[in-house]
Amino acid sequence: MDRGTEFINKSLQDWSNTKGIQLQLTAPYSPSQNGVAKQMNRTLVELSCTMLAASKLPEFLWELAVTHAAYLQNMLYTTSLVNATPYQIWHG
């Protein structure tokens, strides 16, 4: 993750420690290191736009569409995880 103040704080560090998550920060002033996150954000935006356009729903439902797109991504199988979805890995 980048070095934004939303990530560098005690509450997030304490929470991640209790979950066994190791936080890794990018080098200062190097946004190119955050390519995976940028691609996932782009994917979620594109899915959300597509869902809203296809269903002809109003734009004010944008937040719900992004939430639903993230839910769908977490329920899909990926090539990096064998025989499990991201949701199944996260929740055991």
MMTF fields as JSON, N, C-alpha, C and O atoms, coordinates in Angstrom:
{
  "mmtfVersion": "1.0.0",
  "mmtfProducer": "UNKNOWN",
  "numBonds": 367,
  "numAtoms": 368,
  "numGroups": 92,
  "numChains": 1,
  "numModels": 1,
  "chainsPerModel": [1],
  "groupsPerChain": [92],
  "chainIdList": ["A"],
  "bondAtomList": [4, 2, 8, 6, 12, 10, 16, 14, 20, 18, 24, 22, 28, 26, 32, 30, 36, 34, 40, 38, 44, 42, 48, 46, 52, 50, 56, 54, 60, 58, 64, 62, 68, 66, 72, 70, 76, 74, 80, 78, 84, 82, 88, 86, 92, 90, 96, 94, 100, 98, 104, 102, 108, 106, 112, 110, 116, 114, 120, 118, 124, 122, 128, 126, 132, 130, 136, 134, 140, 138, 144, 142, 148, 146, 152, 150, 156, 154, 160, 158, 164, 162, 168, 166, 172, 170, 176, 174, 180, 178, 184, 182, 188, 186, 192, 190, 196, 194, 200, 198, 204, 202, 208, 206, 212, 210, 216, 214, 220, 218, 224, 222, 228, 226, 232, 230, 236, 234, 240, 238, 244, 242, 248, 246, 252, 250, 256, 254, 260, 258, 264, 262, 268, 266, 272, 270, 276, 274, 280, 278, 284, 282, 288, 286, 292, 290, 296, 294, 300, 298, 304, 302, 308, 306, 312, 310, 316, 314, 320, 318, 324, 322, 328, 326, 332, 330, 336, 334, 340, 338, 344, 342, 348, 346, 352, 350, 356, 354, 360, 358, 364, 362],
  "bondOrderList": [1, 1, 1, 1, 1, 1, 1, 1, 1, 1, 1, 1, 1, 1, 1, 1, 1, 1, 1, 1, 1, 1, 1, 1, 1, 1, 1, 1, 1, 1, 1, 1, 1, 1, 1, 1, 1, 1, 1, 1, 1, 1, 1, 1, 1, 1, 1, 1, 1, 1, 1, 1, 1, 1, 1, 1, 1, 1, 1, 1, 1, 1, 1, 1, 1, 1, 1, 1, 1, 1, 1, 1, 1, 1, 1, 1, 1, 1, 1, 1, 1, 1, 1, 1, 1, 1, 1, 1, 1, 1, 1],
  "groupList": [{"groupName": "MET", "atomNameList": ["N", "CA", "C", "O"], "elementList": ["N", "C", "C", "O"], "formalChargeList": [0, 0, 0, 0], "bondAtomList": [1, 0, 2, 1, 3, 2], "bondOrderList": [1, 1, 2], "singleLetterCode": "M", "chemCompType": "L-PEPTIDE LINKING"}, {"groupName": "ASP", "atomNameList": ["N", "CA", "C", "O"], "elementList": ["N", "C", "C", "O"], "formalChargeList": [0, 0, 0, 0], "bondAtomList": [1, 0, 2, 1, 3, 2], "bondOrderList": [1, 1, 2], "singleLetterCode": "D", "chemCompType": "L-PEPTIDE LINKING"}, {"groupName": "ARG", "atomNameList": ["N", "CA", "C", "O"], "elementList": ["N", "C", "C", "O"], "formalChargeList": [0, 0, 0, 0], "bondAtomList": [1, 0, 2, 1, 3, 2], "bondOrderList": [1, 1, 2], "singleLetterCode": "R", "chemCompType": "L-PEPTIDE LINKING"}, {"groupName": "GLY", "atomNameList": ["N", "CA", "C", "O"], "elementList": ["N", "C", "C", "O"], "formalChargeList": [0, 0, 0, 0], "bondAtomList": [1, 0, 2, 1, 3, 2], "bondOrderList": [1, 1, 2], "singleLetterCode": "G", "chemCompType": "PEPTIDE LINKING"}, {"groupName": "THR", "atomNameList": ["N", "CA", "C", "O"], "elementList": ["N", "C", "C", "O"], "formalChargeList": [0, 0, 0, 0], "bondAtomList": [1, 0, 2, 1, 3, 2], "bondOrderList": [1, 1, 2], "singleLetterCode": "T", "chemCompType": "L-PEPTIDE LINKING"}, {"groupName": "GLU", "atomNameList": ["N", "CA", "C", "O"], "elementList": ["N", "C", "C", "O"], "formalChargeList": [0, 0, 0, 0], "bondAtomList": [1, 0, 2, 1, 3, 2], "bondOrderList": [1, 1, 2], "singleLetterCode": "E", "chemCompType": "L-PEPTIDE LINKING"}, {"groupName": "PHE", "atomNameList": ["N", "CA", "C", "O"], "elementList": ["N", "C", "C", "O"], "formalChargeList": [0, 0, 0, 0], "bondAtomList": [1, 0, 2, 1, 3, 2], "bondOrderList": [1, 1, 2], "singleLetterCode": "F", "chemCompType": "L-PEPTIDE LINKING"}, {"groupName": "ILE", "atomNameList": ["N", "CA", "C", "O"], "elementList": ["N", "C", "C", "O"], "formalChargeList": [0, 0, 0, 0], "bondAtomList": [1, 0, 2, 1, 3, 2], "bondOrderList": [1, 1, 2], "singleLetterCode": "I", "chemCompType": "L-PEPTIDE LINKING"}, {"groupName": "ASN", "atomNameList": ["N", "CA", "C", "O"], "elementList": ["N", "C", "C", "O"], "formalChargeList": [0, 0, 0, 0], "bondAtomList": [1, 0, 2, 1, 3, 2], "bondOrderList": [1, 1, 2], "singleLetterCode": "N", "chemCompType": "L-PEPTIDE LINKING"}, {"groupName": "LYS", "atomNameList": ["N", "CA", "C", "O"], "elementList": ["N", "C", "C", "O"], "formalChargeList": [0, 0, 0, 0], "bondAtomList": [1, 0, 2, 1, 3, 2], "bondOrderList": [1, 1, 2], "singleLetterCode": "K", "chemCompType": "L-PEPTIDE LINKING"}, {"groupName": "SER", "atomNameList": ["N", "CA", "C", "O"], "elementList": ["N", "C", "C", "O"], "formalChargeList": [0, 0, 0, 0], "bondAtomList": [1, 0, 2, 1, 3, 2], "bondOrderList": [1, 1, 2], "singleLetterCode": "S", "chemCompType": "L-PEPTIDE LINKING"}, {"groupName": "LEU", "atomNameList": ["N", "CA", "C", "O"], "elementList": ["N", "C", "C", "O"], "formalChargeList": [0, 0, 0, 0], "bondAtomList": [1, 0, 2, 1, 3, 2], "bondOrderList": [1, 1, 2], "singleLetterCode": "L", "chemCompType": "L-PEPTIDE LINKING"}, {"groupName": "GLN", "atomNameList": ["N", "CA", "C", "O"], "elementList": ["N", "C", "C", "O"], "formalChargeList": [0, 0, 0, 0], "bondAtomList": [1, 0, 2, 1, 3, 2], "bondOrderList": [1, 1, 2], "singleLetterCode": "Q", "chemCompType": "L-PEPTIDE LINKING"}, {"groupName": "TRP", "atomNameList": ["N", "CA", "C", "O"], "elementList": ["N", "C", "C", "O"], "formalChargeList": [0, 0, 0, 0], "bondAtomList": [1, 0, 2, 1, 3, 2], "bondOrderList": [1, 1, 2], "singleLetterCode": "W", "chemCompType": "L-PEPTIDE LINKING"}, {"groupName": "ALA", "atomNameList": ["N", "CA", "C", "O"], "elementList": ["N", "C", "C", "O"], "formalChargeList": [0, 0, 0, 0], "bondAtomList": [1, 0, 2, 1, 3, 2], "bondOrderList": [1, 1, 2], "singleLetterCode": "A", "chemCompType": "L-PEPTIDE LINKING"}, {"groupName": "PRO", "atomNameList": ["N", "CA", "C", "O"], "elementList": ["N", "C", "C", "O"], "formalChargeList": [0, 0, 0, 0], "bondAtomList": [1, 0, 2, 1, 3, 2], "bondOrderList": [1, 1, 2], "singleLetterCode": "P", "chemCompType": "L-PEPTIDE LINKING"}, {"groupName": "TYR", "atomNameList": ["N", "CA", "C", "O"], "elementList": ["N", "C", "C", "O"], "formalChargeList": [0, 0, 0, 0], "bondAtomList": [1, 0, 2, 1, 3, 2], "bondOrderList": [1, 1, 2], "singleLetterCode": "Y", "chemCompType": "L-PEPTIDE LINKING"}, {"groupName": "VAL", "atomNameList": ["N", "CA", "C", "O"], "elementList": ["N", "C", "C", "O"], "formalChargeList": [0, 0, 0, 0], "bondAtomList": [1, 0, 2, 1, 3, 2], "bondOrderList": [1, 1, 2], "singleLetterCode": "V", "chemCompType": "L-PEPTIDE LINKING"}, {"groupName": "CYS", "atomNameList": ["N", "CA", "C", "O"], "elementList": ["N", "C", "C", "O"], "formalChargeList": [0, 0, 0, 0], "bondAtomList": [1, 0, 2, 1, 3, 2], "bondOrderList": [1, 1, 2], "singleLetterCode": "C", "chemCompType": "L-PEPTIDE LINKING"}, {"groupName": "HIS", "atomNameList": ["N", "CA", "C", "O"], "elementList": ["N", "C", "C", "O"], "formalChargeList": [0, 0, 0, 0], "bondAtomList": [1, 0, 2, 1, 3, 2], "bondOrderList": [1, 1, 2], "singleLetterCode": "H", "chemCompType": "L-PEPTIDE LINKING"}],
  "groupTypeList": [0, 1, 2, 3, 4, 5, 6, 7, 8, 9, 10, 11, 12, 1, 13, 10, 8, 4, 9, 3, 7, 12, 11, 12, 11, 4, 14, 15, 16, 10, 15, 10, 12, 8, 3, 17, 14, 9, 12, 0, 8, 2, 4, 11, 17, 5, 11, 10, 18, 4, 0, 11, 14, 14, 10, 9, 11, 15, 5, 6, 11, 13, 5, 11, 14, 17, 4, 19, 14, 14, 16, 11, 12, 8, 0, 11, 16, 4, 4, 10, 11, 17, 8, 14, 4, 15, 16, 12, 7, 13, 19, 3],
  "groupIdList": [1, 2, 3, 4, 5, 6, 7, 8, 9, 10, 11, 12, 13, 14, 15, 16, 17, 18, 19, 20, 21, 22, 23, 24, 25, 26, 27, 28, 29, 30, 31, 32, 33, 34, 35, 36, 37, 38, 39, 40, 41, 42, 43, 44, 45, 46, 47, 48, 49, 50, 51, 52, 53, 54, 55, 56, 57, 58, 59, 60, 61, 62, 63, 64, 65, 66, 67, 68, 69, 70, 71, 72, 73, 74, 75, 76, 77, 78, 79, 80, 81, 82, 83, 84, 85, 86, 87, 88, 89, 90, 91, 92],
  "secStructList": [7, 7, 7, 7, 6, 6, 6, 1, 1, 2, 2, 2, 2, 2, 2, 2, 2, 2, 2, 6, 7, 7, 7, 7, 7, 7, 7, 6, 6, 7, 4, 4, 4, 4, 2, 2, 2, 2, 2, 2, 2, 2, 2, 2, 2, 2, 2, 2, 2, 2, 2, 2, 2, 2, 2, 6, 7, 7, 4, 4, 4, 2, 2, 2, 2, 2, 2, 2, 2, 2, 2, 2, 2, 2, 2, 1, 7, 7, 6, 6, 1, 1, 1, 7, 7, 2, 2, 2, 2, 2, 2, 7],
  "xCoordList": [0.842, 0.0, 0.884, 2.062, 0.305, 1.097, 1.223, 0.703, 1.889, 2.179, 1.174, 1.528, -0.069, -1.108, -1.453, -1.332, -1.882, -2.189, -3.349, -3.492, -4.182, -5.265, -4.727, -5.428, -3.488, -2.875, -1.856, -1.671, -1.206, -0.174, -0.797, -0.718, -1.411, -1.983, -2.03, -2.009, -2.094, -2.014, -3.201, -3.033, -4.387, -5.569, -5.501, -5.841, -5.068, -4.942, -3.827, -3.973, -2.729, -1.623, -2.036, -1.72, -2.738, -3.206, -4.182, -4.08, -5.129, -6.11, -5.429, -5.73, -4.505, -3.835, -2.989, -2.884, -2.388, -1.616, -2.506, -2.103, -3.724, -4.618, -5.112, -5.452, -5.15, -5.594, -4.43, -4.643, -3.199, -2.039, -1.648, -1.034, -1.998, -1.699, -0.457, -0.37, 0.484, 1.71, 1.559, 1.336, 1.679, 1.553, 2.888, 3.937, 2.843, 4.03, 3.77, 2.809, 4.627, 4.469, 5.353, 6.448, 4.876, 5.681, 6.782, 6.723, 7.77, 8.828, 8.232, 7.301, 8.763, 8.224, 8.301, 9.285, 7.253, 7.184, 7.336, 7.982, 6.743, 6.837, 5.463, 5.236, 4.551, 3.207, 3.188, 2.213, 4.234, 4.262, 4.297, 3.992, 4.658, 4.689, 3.296, 3.144, 2.302, 0.956, 0.077, -1.13, 0.678, -0.022, -1.166, -2.2, -1.004, -2.061, -3.307, -4.419, -3.128, -4.274, -4.936, -6.163, -4.13, -4.696, -5.525, -6.596, -5.042, -5.766, -7.077, -8.1, -7.045, -8.278, -9.289, -10.481, -8.825, -9.738, -10.351, -11.544, -9.54, -10.058, -11.103, -12.141, -10.819, -11.759, -13.085, -14.148, -13.03, -14.259, -15.044, -16.272, -14.342, -15.009, -15.685, -16.831, -14.973, -15.555, -16.752, -17.754, -16.66, -17.799, -18.997, -20.129, -18.742, -19.818, -20.497, -21.725, -19.702, -20.268, -21.119, -22.209, -20.613, -21.325, -22.647, -23.677, -22.611, -23.842, -24.89, -26.065, -24.456, -25.407, -25.969, -27.164, -25.104, -25.567, -26.512, -27.553, -26.154, -26.977, -28.339, -29.339, -28.37, -29.632, -30.425, -31.561, -29.797, -30.419, -30.795, -31.816, -29.938, -30.142, -29.472, -28.53, -29.933, -29.352, -27.956, -27.595, -27.179, -25.793, -25.645, -24.588, -26.682, -26.533, -26.367, -26.033, -26.599, -26.394, -24.96, -24.673, -24.073, -22.68, -22.018, -21.375, -22.175, -21.52, -21.981, -21.168, -23.276, -23.798, -23.301, -23.052, -23.16, -22.656, -21.205, -20.826, -20.397, -18.993, -18.925, -18.129, -19.755, -19.788, -20.17, -19.573, -21.158, -21.588, -20.51, -20.303, -19.829, -18.743, -17.619, -17.059, -17.291, -16.254, -16.713, -15.923, -17.992, -18.548, -18.41, -17.982, -18.774, -18.676, -17.233, -16.968, -16.301, -14.887, -14.41, -13.627, -14.879, -14.46, -15.09, -14.594, -16.169, -16.84, -16.356, -16.722, -15.542, -15.059, -13.772, -12.937, -13.625, -12.371, -11.308, -11.62, -10.062, -8.961, -7.862, -7.82, -6.983, -5.895, -4.85, -4.087, -4.803, -3.792, -4.219, -3.383, -5.501, -5.989, -6.564, -7.412, -6.097, -6.541, -7.702, -7.584, -8.814, -9.987, -10.626, -11.24, -10.496, -11.138, -11.303, -10.573, -12.267, -12.45, -11.739, -11.412, -11.489, -10.902, -11.742, -11.19, -13.067, -13.948, -13.713, -13.625, -13.615, -13.408, -12.056, -11.963, -11.028, -9.703, -9.735, -9.19, -10.375, -10.404, -11.181, -10.76, -12.316, -13.199, -13.026, -13.75, -12.081, -11.838, -12.901, -12.843],
  "yCoordList": [-1.177, 0.0, 1.236, 1.177, 2.343, 3.574, 4.126, 3.541, 5.208, 5.764, 6.838, 7.765, 6.718, 7.67, 7.55, 6.481, 8.659, 8.666, 7.741, 7.337, 7.401, 6.451, 5.047, 4.2, 4.797, 3.481, 3.456, 2.425, 4.572, 4.603, 5.166, 6.364, 4.289, 4.68, 3.469, 2.326, 3.731, 2.662, 1.712, 0.503, 2.237, 1.36, 0.333, -0.832, 0.747, -0.206, -1.205, -2.394, -0.732, -1.641, -2.662, -3.844, -2.228, -3.157, -4.177, -5.371, -3.703, -4.607, -5.643, -6.834, -5.18, -6.113, -7.123, -8.278, -6.707, -7.649, -8.734, -9.896, -8.369, -9.376, -10.368, -11.505, -9.924, -10.801, -11.543, -12.349, -11.271, -11.925, -11.35, -12.039, -10.1, -9.447, -8.587, -7.765, -8.785, -7.986, -6.838, -7.066, -5.618, -4.447, -4.174, -4.153, -3.969, -3.631, -2.307, -2.173, -1.342, -0.019, 0.137, -0.421, 0.891, 1.167, 2.156, 2.827, 2.234, 3.215, 4.614, 4.802, 5.593, 6.956, 7.474, 7.249, 8.166, 8.823, 7.845, 8.158, 6.671, 5.667, 5.052, 3.893, 5.799, 5.266, 4.075, 3.325, 3.891, 2.765, 1.42, 0.393, 1.403, 0.148, -0.331, -1.451, 0.475, 0.132, -0.317, -0.076, -0.965, -1.354, -2.324, -2.202, -3.29, -4.284, -3.6, -3.881, -2.716, -2.003, -1.107, -1.021, -0.44, 0.421, -0.391, 0.049, -1.566, -2.411, -2.914, -2.97, -3.279, -3.746, -2.611, -2.824, -1.407, -0.263, -0.01, 0.274, -0.111, 0.088, -0.975, -0.673, -2.214, -3.301, -3.042, -3.23, -2.611, -2.338, -1.182, -1.235, -0.142, 0.992, 0.551, 0.914, -0.23, -0.686, -1.597, -1.48, -2.503, -3.368, -2.539, -2.785, -1.564, -0.72, 0.07, 0.123, 0.677, 1.435, 0.541, 0.925, -0.646, -1.588, -2.015, -2.062, -2.327, -2.742, -1.627, -1.873, -0.402, 0.711, 0.992, 1.249, 0.944, 1.214, 0.123, 0.418, -1.129, -2.247, -2.298, -2.663, -1.933, -1.988, -0.683, -0.6, 0.341, 1.66, 2.265, 2.941, 2.004, 2.578, 3.948, 4.207, 4.82, 6.163, 6.142, 5.22, 7.183, 7.267, 7.382, 7.048, 7.847, 7.995, 6.641, 6.595, 5.557, 4.217, 3.719, 2.535, 4.634, 4.311, 3.528, 2.506, 4.005, 3.361, 1.916, 1.026, 1.689, 0.326, -0.564, -1.753, 0.014, -0.758, -1.17, -2.299, -0.272, -0.609, -1.685, -2.619, -1.548, -2.553, -3.918, -4.934, -3.936, -5.197, -5.766, -6.979, -4.906, -5.362, -5.996, -7.018, -5.397, -5.969, -7.317, -8.256, -7.407, -8.678, -9.751, -10.869, -9.405, -10.373, -10.81, -11.994, -9.86, -10.201, -11.173, -12.081, -10.981, -11.857, -13.243, -14.181, -13.381, -14.669, -15.468, -16.632, -14.848, -15.512, -16.287, -15.87, -17.404, -18.144, -17.373, -16.695, -17.474, -16.813, -17.824, -18.89, -17.495, -18.416, -18.471, -19.434, -17.459, -17.457, -18.282, -18.614, -18.617, -19.445, -20.738, -20.707, -21.855, -23.152, -23.662, -23.772, -23.969, -24.58, -23.743, -24.3, -22.429, -21.57, -20.169, -19.758, -19.46, -18.06, -17.194, -17.683, -15.92, -15.036, -14.996, -14.952, -15.011, -15.0, -16.248, -16.154, -17.404, -18.645, -18.643, -19.119, -18.127, -18.063, -17.121, -17.439, -15.953, -14.95, -15.449, -15.247, -16.101, -16.516, -17.977, -18.466, -18.669, -20.051, -20.965, -22.17],
  "zCoordList": [0.0, 0.0, 0.0, 0.354, -0.398, -0.416, 1.005, 1.955, 1.132, 2.446, 2.869, 3.599, 2.418, 2.797, 4.276, 4.873, 4.848, 6.285, 6.639, 7.793, 5.643, 5.93, 6.173, 6.726, 5.764, 5.952, 7.089, 7.735, 7.331, 8.368, 9.64, 9.909, 10.411, 11.696, 12.606, 12.148, 13.888, 14.881, 14.817, 14.977, 14.587, 14.595, 13.46, 13.667, 12.264, 11.163, 11.434, 11.151, 11.974, 12.29, 13.344, 13.21, 14.39, 15.424, 14.842, 15.123, 14.029, 13.426, 12.534, 12.614, 11.682, 10.771, 11.539, 11.127, 12.643, 13.464, 14.054, 14.114, 14.497, 15.072, 14.022, 14.346, 12.74, 11.656, 10.993, 10.088, 11.443, 10.846, 9.497, 8.682, 9.255, 7.985, 8.15, 9.062, 7.27, 7.298, 6.299, 5.11, 6.787, 5.932, 5.237, 5.882, 3.941, 3.174, 2.467, 1.709, 2.722, 2.142, 0.915, 0.854, -0.052, -1.238, -0.882, 0.148, -1.734, -1.545, -1.709, -2.492, -0.976, -1.107, -2.541, -3.246, -2.957, -4.269, -5.435, -6.435, -5.301, -6.374, -6.638, -6.291, -7.241, -7.48, -8.431, -8.453, -9.207, -10.146, -9.426, -10.034, -8.153, -7.398, -7.017, -6.531, -7.222, -6.794, -7.964, -7.964, -8.954, -10.17, -9.966, -10.622, -9.067, -8.839, -8.283, -8.728, -7.322, -6.743, -7.782, -7.839, -8.604, -9.64, -10.629, -11.048, -11.003, -11.944, -11.335, -12.017, -10.044, -9.395, -9.303, -9.526, -8.977, -8.932, -10.3, -10.408, -11.34, -12.7, -13.038, -13.626, -12.661, -12.908, -12.206, -12.798, -10.947, -10.2, -10.818, -10.893, -11.258, -11.893, -13.194, -13.457, -13.998, -15.267, -15.048, -15.753, -14.079, -13.768, -13.306, -13.723, -12.449, -11.93, -13.045, -13.116, -13.905, -15.032, -15.923, -16.347, -16.199, -17.053, -16.421, -17.093, -15.124, -14.448, -14.455, -14.729, -14.152, -14.128, -15.518, -15.67, -16.532, -17.897, -18.39, -18.977, -18.154, -18.642, -17.955, -18.572, -16.687, -15.956, -16.04, -15.573, -16.65, -16.792, -15.443, -15.309, -14.438, -13.116, -13.044, -13.793, -12.168, -12.062, -11.442, -10.71, -11.755, -11.3, -9.79, -9.256, -9.082, -7.639, -6.934, -5.75, -7.652, -7.099, -7.298, -7.123, -7.665, -7.955, -6.816, -7.055, -5.588, -4.45, -4.28, -4.029, -4.416, -4.301, -5.441, -5.243, -6.631, -7.77, -7.539, -7.851, -7.0, -6.707, -5.62, -5.713, -4.604, -3.536, -4.1, -3.743, -4.973, -5.579, -6.504, -6.54, -7.245, -8.121, -7.294, -7.691, -6.154, -5.28, -4.73, -4.635, -4.367, -3.893, -4.968, -4.684, -6.205, -7.302, -7.532, -7.737, -7.499, -7.69, -6.614, -6.894, -5.392, -4.296, -4.371, -3.747, -5.122, -5.266, -6.484, -6.648, -7.329, -8.536, -8.273, -7.47, -8.949, -8.882, -9.657, -10.637, -9.221, -9.912, -10.198, -9.585, -11.118, -11.441, -10.33, -10.252, -9.474, -8.409, -7.195, -6.355, -7.09, -5.989, -6.569, -7.461, -6.058, -6.577, -5.729, -4.508, -6.372, -5.747, -4.642, -3.733, -4.7, -3.705, -4.284, -5.187, -3.748, -4.123, -3.092, -2.01, -3.396, -2.384, -1.101, -0.002, -1.236, -0.069, 0.796, 2.02, 0.154, 0.902, 1.618, 2.749, 0.994, 1.615, 2.808, 3.865, 2.647, 3.712, 4.924, 6.063, 4.679, 5.781, 6.192, 7.06, 5.582, 5.967, 5.466, 5.707]
}
